[in-house]
Amino acid sequence: MSVTDLRASEVGVMNVLLYITSNIIHVYAIYIFLDSFLGRSKLSGIIKHLTYTAYFFISTVGWLISGEPMLNIALNIISPLLISLQYENYIMKKLFGAVSSCAVCMFTDWAAVTLAGENIISESGLLQGITVLILSSLFRHYICNRSELPFHSKYSWFLIFTAAGTILIGLLTVDDSSEHASLIVLVLLCINFLNFYIYNLEQTQWETRYRLKIIETLNGYYKDQLTVMSESQEKMRFLRHDFRKHLNKLRELSCYCSNKPLQDYLCQLEGAITESKEFSRTGNNDIDCLMNYELTLASEAGAEISYKAEIPSVLNISSFDITIILGNLMDNAVYALKNTSERILNVSMIYSKGIIRIDIENTFDPDFRRTYDGQEHGIGLLSVKNALQKYNGKLSNSRTGSRYRTTVVMYNSSE
């Protein structure tokens, strides 16, 4: 074997090794993209990884045997599509992910060749593989939020046809000898990036509408709860008033029979009824009803309560909105109090010059709070912020040690 043949053989082996390395990077990049874009897999971790390993071997063998570009394109569409079937998502989203990932990979490959020129790094696909890996990582970190909401795009077919169309246009127009090849490739690549941007924008808008529907449902529940609490407390006032009169009469009658145990028992019973405390007496039925309910829960949890309310009996804030604002904030405070050993609750509501300021300070367990904050409990605060927007209000919170303070400032009139 001549020296030339030996060098050619070494170059061939180097190309194969570089291609295998680049294909490993490429398959890993597809794994990052599909796993972040499509979410939870129906398969176990080992089997899921085996599907990507099979994809690597099939694409590598296909390139080693034929090296035909059309075969590589077909494998890079069919294989991700088959892999995507393991994910719990809509088939249209799976198809969109498979076709779009193929388009981005293909145009990234061509862009690297046209811009970097023909060399062993670009021809082996190593540069392209690293670029696609960076794009996938950026997609997972900045664009894809792995939402568990059941989003289904109305424009899936349009996005799929757009991605497939760019692949077809690229195959028909891109020529290595063309002086405009790099420009065409970059334009087609940007079209696919725009595809993902449109999809992400639609998903964000849909999730906002979805959460607003949940908020409206929760608001309806709060309104119903306020009505029930108001009726219940009114009935309890009448019952307590009437029952106290009956007890007084029974105690008078017990004096005639000189039954000391019965008299003591009736006195204790009357005391138990009188002990029922009414925390809020502002004259505003909505606030009094809600705060008496929430503060009673805090009292039953063993909290040391400080409550101050200087609120007029009539506000220009709907009972619907005041229930959402106070209800959610007090729910969070009472929930935190129930899960800590030190239970202190300070509530202040002050009205001055057309402005309402609400301060709620409660103790909490920092360790429990960190666990709780990681869960999906933000819908309640989103509901509060949504209600405050009508009154040019602001919500702020702060933590000092084991104390959590929430402050609401809003105008006593809607926009």
Secondary structure, 3 states (H helix, E strand, C coil): CCHHHHHHHHHHHHHHHHHHHHHHHHHHHHHHHHHHHHCCECCCHHHHHHHHHHHHHHHHHHHHHCCCHHHHHHHHHHHHHHHHCCECCCHHHHHHHHHHHHHHHHHHHHHHHHHHCCCHHHHHCHHHHHHHHHHHHHHHHHHCCCCCCCCCCCCHHHHHHHHHHHHHHHHHHCCCCCCCHHHHHHHHHHHHHHHHHHHHHHHHHHHHHHHHHHHHHHHHHHHHHHHHHHHHHHHHHHHHHHHHHHHHHHHHHHHHCCCHHHHHHHHHHHHHHHCCCCCCCCCCHHHHHHHHHHHHHHHHCCCEEEEEEECCCCCCCCHHHHHHHHHHHHHHHHHHHCCCCCCEEEEEEEEECCEEEEEEEEECCHHHHHHHHCCCCHHHHHHHHHHHHHHCCEEEEEEECCEEEEEEEEECCCC
